[in-house]
Amino acid sequence: MEFFNNQNPHLTEDEAELYDRQIRLWGIEAQQRMRNSNILIVGMRGLSNEVCKNLVLAGVGAVTILDYQIVTEEDFGAQFFLRVEDLGKNRAIAAAVRVRELNPRVAVTAETDNLLLQSEEFLQKFDVICLTNCDISTLIKADNLCRKFEKKFYAASAHGLFGYIFCDLKQHEYIVERKEIKSGREDPEVKRTKKYLEYVSLGTALSKNDWSAVPFRKLRKVSPLLWANQILWKFQEIEGRLPIQDEDKDFAKLKSLRDTYLPSMGVEPSLLANELLSIISRNLNAELSPVCAIVGGILAQDILKGLSQKDLPINNFFFYNGLDGSGLVYQVEPEKAIF
């Protein structure tokens, strides 16, 4: 097992020239922080393909891809790092070969042992840990370990026309820049303001059960994907799997969970319509390239924001709805207003 060890924390002349446009955008210090970062991406599917591509091209220091599964024909739908000759090979190892080709300056490694997610020694090596398409139990355990070692944590998934991102940066400091026009000066003055964010863990966010305190007219404006994801996670927690497409028993179970679980949170079940729940459950195993590109692009950009400490990152849920093209951010936290 090899780990990234950057002996030179400063940008070289070649790197400064290569990343010139980015440096002009967010500054050399931000670029150096990204260049010295070590990132773990768990799961190699269409969504994580997009994340890896954007991070490597942006010039992060190192990316480790962890996936224990082998390449099947289904992987060729939305993945662009795999080829027909990779059938039967490990997904992480096969994809890493082509991820490296995007930017030789980034150290790209592959791991195939899923048990490494339970290794404290392994996780401590990284600055950012991003899990894609994982079950809720794995996500909560990984986030708790990240909090123990003060590592930035992301969870994300893209299913059919829908996708979500969860972000836990613990205590995060970032800079907001604003241009101001001063009288008598031709060029605007850049004012930099330091701000702080406090995050909660995924488990804490999902424990929020005081939604009844929010007026119903406001709850109607909340994306139903917030409720749908929690129902899917509850199903997964009980059954040990996601619902099977066109399986009547599974859809009946989803509706039953909605009708019992949402009221326990203080949410009216009618806020998650049967039609939407049906569309989501029928597309859970589908990967659509445009959706992966949108959600993966936003996820990679937010990881870069967290590393560079420039601009406001997601706090803490983002939901993408391909039916209407909306992408909405909600701060879900017990005893905290969502609006």
C-alpha positions in Angstrom: 0.0 0.0 0.0 1.5 3.3 -1.1 0.6 6.7 0.1 1.1 10.2 -1.2 4.1 12.0 0.2 4.7 15.4 -1.3 8.3 16.3 -0.6 7.9 19.8 -2.2 4.9 21.7 -0.8 5.4 24.6 -3.2 4.3 24.9 -6.8 7.1 24.4 -9.4 7.4 26.8 -12.3 5.9 24.2 -14.6 2.9 23.8 -12.3 2.5 27.5 -12.0 2.4 27.7 -15.8 0.1 24.7 -16.2 -2.5 26.0 -13.6 -2.1 29.7 -14.5 -5.8 30.2 -15.3 -6.8 28.6 -12.0 -4.3 30.6 -10.0 -5.7 33.8 -11.5 -9.2 32.7 -10.4 -8.5 31.6 -6.8 -4.9 32.5 -6.0 -1.6 30.7 -5.6 -2.1 29.8 -1.9 -5.4 28.1 -2.8 -3.8 26.2 -5.6 -0.9 25.1 -3.3 -3.4 23.8 -0.8 -5.1 21.7 -3.5 -1.8 20.6 -4.9 -0.8 19.2 -1.4 -4.1 17.4 -0.8 -4.7 13.7 -0.7 -8.2 12.5 -1.6 -9.9 9.1 -1.3 -12.8 8.3 -3.7 -14.8 5.2 -2.8 -16.7 3.5 -5.6 -15.9 3.8 -9.3 -19.0 4.4 -11.3 -20.3 7.2 -13.6 -20.6 9.8 -10.8 -17.1 9.1 -9.4 -15.7 9.2 -12.9 -16.7 12.8 -13.2 -15.4 13.6 -9.7 -12.0 12.0 -10.4 -11.7 13.8 -13.8 -12.4 17.2 -12.4 -10.1 16.8 -9.4 -7.2 15.4 -11.3 -7.4 18.1 -14.0 -7.6 20.8 -11.3 -4.2 19.6 -9.9 -4.8 18.0 -6.6 -1.9 16.2 -5.1 -3.1 12.6 -5.0 -6.3 10.6 -5.6 -6.8 7.1 -4.3 -9.7 5.1 -5.9 -11.2 2.3 -3.7 -13.5 -0.3 -5.3 -13.7 -4.0 -4.7 -16.0 -4.9 -7.6 -15.1 -6.1 -11.0 -16.0 -4.5 -14.4 -19.2 -5.7 -16.0 -21.0 -4.7 -19.2 -23.3 -2.4 -17.2 -20.3 -0.3 -16.3 -20.0 0.9 -19.9 -23.2 3.0 -19.8 -21.9 6.2 -18.0 -18.3 5.4 -17.3 -15.6 6.7 -19.6 -12.5 5.4 -17.9 -13.3 1.7 -18.7 -12.9 -0.2 -22.0 -14.3 -3.6 -23.2 -10.9 -5.2 -22.5 -11.4 -4.3 -18.8 -14.2 -6.8 -18.4 -13.5 -9.0 -15.4 -10.8 -6.7 -14.0 -11.2 -4.7 -10.8 -12.9 -1.4 -11.4 -10.5 0.7 -9.4 -7.4 -0.8 -11.0 -8.8 -0.6 -14.5 -10.0 3.1 -14.2 -6.8 4.3 -12.5 -4.8 3.6 -15.6 -6.7 6.2 -17.6 -7.2 8.7 -14.7 -3.4 9.0 -14.5 -3.3 9.9 -18.2 -5.3 13.1 -17.5 -2.6 14.7 -15.4 0.8 12.9 -14.8 1.5 15.4 -12.0 -1.2 13.8 -9.8 -0.4 10.6 -8.0 -3.3 8.2 -8.7 -3.5 4.8 -6.9 -6.0 2.0 -6.7 -7.2 -0.1 -3.7 -9.4 -3.2 -3.9 -10.0 -4.0 -0.2 -13.3 -2.6 1.0 -12.4 -3.4 4.6 -9.9 -0.5 4.4 -12.8 1.8 5.1 -12.8 0.4 8.7 -9.1 1.1 9.1 -8.3 4.2 11.1 -4.7 4.1 10.0 -5.8 4.1 6.3 -8.3 6.9 6.6 -5.9 9.2 8.5 -3.7 9.5 5.4 -6.3 11.6 3.5 -7.5 15.2 3.7 -10.9 14.4 2.0 -12.8 11.2 2.0 -15.6 10.9 -0.5 -18.0 7.9 -0.6 -20.2 7.3 -3.7 -23.2 4.9 -4.0 -22.7 3.4 -0.5 -25.3 2.2 2.0 -26.4 4.5 4.8 -24.7 2.4 7.5 -21.3 2.6 5.8 -21.8 6.3 5.2 -22.5 7.1 8.9 -19.6 4.9 10.1 -17.2 6.6 7.7 -18.4 10.1 8.7 -17.9 9.3 12.4 -14.4 8.2 11.7 -13.7 11.3 9.7 -15.0 13.4 12.6 -12.6 11.6 14.9 -9.6 12.5 12.8 -11.0 15.9 11.6 -11.1 14.8 7.9 -13.5 16.4 5.4 -16.3 14.0 4.5 -18.5 13.8 1.4 -21.2 11.3 0.4 -23.0 11.3 -2.9 -25.0 9.2 -5.3 -26.7 9.6 -8.7 -29.6 7.4 -9.6 -31.4 7.9 -12.9 -32.6 11.5 -13.1 -31.7 12.3 -9.4 -28.7 12.8 -7.3 -27.6 14.0 -3.8 -24.5 15.3 -2.1 -23.9 15.4 1.7 -21.0 17.4 3.1 -19.5 17.4 6.6 -16.5 19.7 6.9 -16.7 19.9 10.7 -15.4 23.4 11.5 -14.6 25.2 8.3 -13.0 28.5 7.6 -13.2 30.2 4.2 -12.7 33.5 2.5 -15.3 35.4 0.6 -14.0 38.1 -1.9 -16.1 41.0 -2.9 -15.2 43.8 -5.3 -16.0 47.4 -4.2 -15.8 50.5 -6.3 -14.2 53.4 -4.4 -14.8 57.0 -5.5 -11.9 58.4 -7.3 -10.4 55.0 -8.2 -10.7 53.4 -11.6 -10.0 49.8 -10.5 -12.3 48.1 -8.0 -10.9 47.2 -4.5 -11.1 43.5 -3.5 -12.4 43.1 0.0 -11.7 39.7 1.7 -13.9 38.5 4.5 -13.1 35.5 6.7 -16.1 33.4 7.6 -16.7 30.2 9.6 -19.1 27.3 9.3 -20.1 24.6 11.8 -21.3 21.3 10.4 -23.1 18.3 11.9 -22.5 14.6 11.2 -24.7 12.7 8.7 -26.2 10.7 11.6 -27.1 13.9 13.5 -28.6 15.5 10.4 -30.8 12.4 9.8 -32.0 12.5 13.4 -33.9 15.7 12.8 -37.5 15.0 13.8 -38.8 18.5 14.5 -40.1 19.2 11.0 -43.6 19.8 12.5 -42.3 23.2 13.7 -42.0 24.3 10.1 -45.2 25.7 8.6 -46.8 23.3 6.0 -46.7 26.0 3.3 -42.9 26.2 3.8 -42.4 22.4 3.9 -44.2 22.2 0.5 -41.3 24.2 -1.0 -38.7 21.7 0.2 -37.5 19.3 -2.5 -39.3 16.0 -2.0 -36.0 14.3 -2.7 -35.0 15.1 0.9 -37.8 12.8 2.1 -37.3 10.3 -0.7 -33.7 9.7 0.2 -34.5 9.1 3.8 -37.1 6.6 2.8 -34.7 4.8 0.5 -32.1 4.7 3.3 -34.6 3.4 5.8 -35.5 0.6 3.2 -31.9 -0.2 2.7 -31.3 -0.3 6.5 -34.1 -2.8 7.0 -33.7 -5.0 3.8 -29.9 -4.7 3.4 -30.4 -3.6 -0.3 -32.1 -1.0 -2.5 -35.5 -1.7 -3.9 -35.7 -3.9 -7.0 -37.0 -2.3 -10.2 -40.7 -3.1 -11.0 -40.9 -5.2 -7.8 -44.4 -4.6 -6.5 -43.6 -5.8 -3.0 -40.7 -3.4 -2.7 -42.7 -0.4 -3.9 -45.4 -1.3 -1.4 -42.8 -1.4 1.3 -41.5 2.1 0.3 -45.0 3.5 0.5 -45.5 1.9 3.9 -42.2 3.3 5.2 -43.2 6.7 3.8 -46.6 6.6 5.6 -45.0 5.6 9.0 -41.5 7.1 9.0 -42.3 10.6 7.7 -44.9 11.3 10.3 -42.4 10.3 13.0 -40.2 13.1 11.7 -43.1 15.6 11.7 -43.5 15.4 7.9 -46.9 14.9 6.1 -46.6 11.8 3.8 -48.4 13.6 1.0 -45.3 15.7 0.5 -43.8 12.6 -1.2 -46.2 11.6 -4.0 -46.6 8.0 -5.2 -45.7 9.1 -8.7 -42.3 10.5 -7.8 -41.5 7.7 -5.4 -42.3 5.3 -8.2 -40.1 7.1 -10.7 -37.2 7.1 -8.2 -37.5 3.4 -7.3 -37.7 2.4 -11.0 -34.4 4.2 -11.8 -32.2 3.4 -8.9 -29.9 1.2 -10.9 -29.7 3.6 -13.9 -26.7 5.8 -14.5 -27.3 8.8 -16.9 -24.2 10.5 -18.1 -25.7 14.1 -18.0 -26.9 13.6 -14.4 -23.5 12.2 -13.4 -21.8 15.1 -15.1 -23.9 17.7 -13.2 -23.8 16.1 -9.8 -20.2 15.0 -10.2 -19.1 18.5 -11.4 -20.8 20.2 -8.4 -19.3 17.6 -6.0 -15.8 18.1 -7.3 -16.1 21.8 -7.3 -17.2 21.7 -3.7 -14.3 19.5 -2.7 -12.0 22.1 -4.3 -13.8 24.9 -2.4 -13.2 23.0 0.9 -9.5 22.4 0.1 -8.8 25.9 -1.2 -10.9 27.6 1.5 -12.3 30.0 -1.1 -16.1 30.7 -1.2 -19.1 29.1 0.5 -19.2 25.3 0.3 -22.4 23.1 0.6 -23.8 23.0 4.1 -25.0 20.3 4.2 -27.3 18.6 1.7 -27.6 19.2 -2.1 -30.3 17.5 -4.2 -30.5 17.5 -8.0 -33.9 16.8 -9.7 -33.5 16.0 -13.4 -37.3 16.3 -13.9 -37.2 20.0 -13.5 -33.5 20.7 -13.6 -33.4 22.1 -10.0 -30.5 21.9 -7.6 -31.2 22.9 -4.1 -29.1 23.1 -0.9 -30.5 22.6 2.6 -28.9 22.8 6.0 -30.5 19.9 7.8 -29.8 20.1 11.5 -31.9 19.3 14.6 -33.5 22.4 16.2 -32.4 24.6 13.3 -34.7 26.3 10.8 -34.3 25.1 7.2 -35.3 28.5 5.8 
